[in-house]
Amino acid sequence: MIFCSKCGEELIEGSKYCTKCGTPVNLEAKAETVVQSFEKDPLLRDHWIRRVIAYIIDNVIVAVAIAIVSLIVMLPFSIANLSSVFNLLNFPFIVGLLNILYFAFAESYRGSTIGKGLMGLKVSTKSDGNPSLDKAFIRNISKVHPILLLLDLVGGLITSTDLHQKYSDRFANTSVA
């Protein structure tokens, strides 16, 4: 099984060109590392820089929303101990779950989160539509914890032919462009 080096499309054996993007197939080319790909391709670097910035924007939005809701809900119970209002570390599962829900619903209904929209990025399926809610949930499950997200990202970069995908994107058949 061989894949296009540019778009990641599976190629028919003996193909001279990719049927999806038209890139010539070079079977004798040496495989390059992810680092070499990033060094060689400024568009790929720009893509991931925009994704990181979008992720930061989205996490600020989620954090502010959680802080406001927590303040409203917890304030009556914590008048005597105000430091407990700001201790969101007591709720890591809830924070992770809200993070997943924000990303999954936004990407399913709009094709992007607020951060991705501001950075000109869109999540789509291989058939170019918005992902369904279950596919959006699958691709965002790693956002329950930053370490899982890092593993998802690294796993996708070192095992995929499409360097625009995290590992979970392959299961959901989605990509960010």
HELIX and SHEET records of a PDB file:
HELIX    1   1 VAL A   34  LYS A   40  1                                   7    
HELIX    2   2 PRO A   42  MET A   74  1                                  33    
HELIX    3   3 LEU A   75  PHE A   77  5                                   3    
HELIX    4   4 LEU A   82  SER A   84  5                                   3    
HELIX    5   5 LEU A   88  ASN A   90  5                                   3    
HELIX    6   6 PRO A   92  TYR A  109  1                                  18    
HELIX    7   7 ILE A  114  LEU A  118  1                                   5    
HELIX    8   8 LEU A  133  ASN A  140  1                                   8    
HELIX    9   9 ILE A  141  VAL A  144  5                                   4    
HELIX   10  10 PRO A  146  THR A  159  1                                  14    
HELIX   11  11 TYR A  167  ALA A  172  1                                   6    
SHEET    1   A 2 ILE A   2  PHE A   3  0                                        
SHEET    2   A 2 GLU A  10  LEU A  11 -1                                        
SHEET    1   B 2 VAL A 123  THR A 125  0                                        
SHEET    2   B 2 THR A 174  VAL A 176 -1                                        
END                                                                             
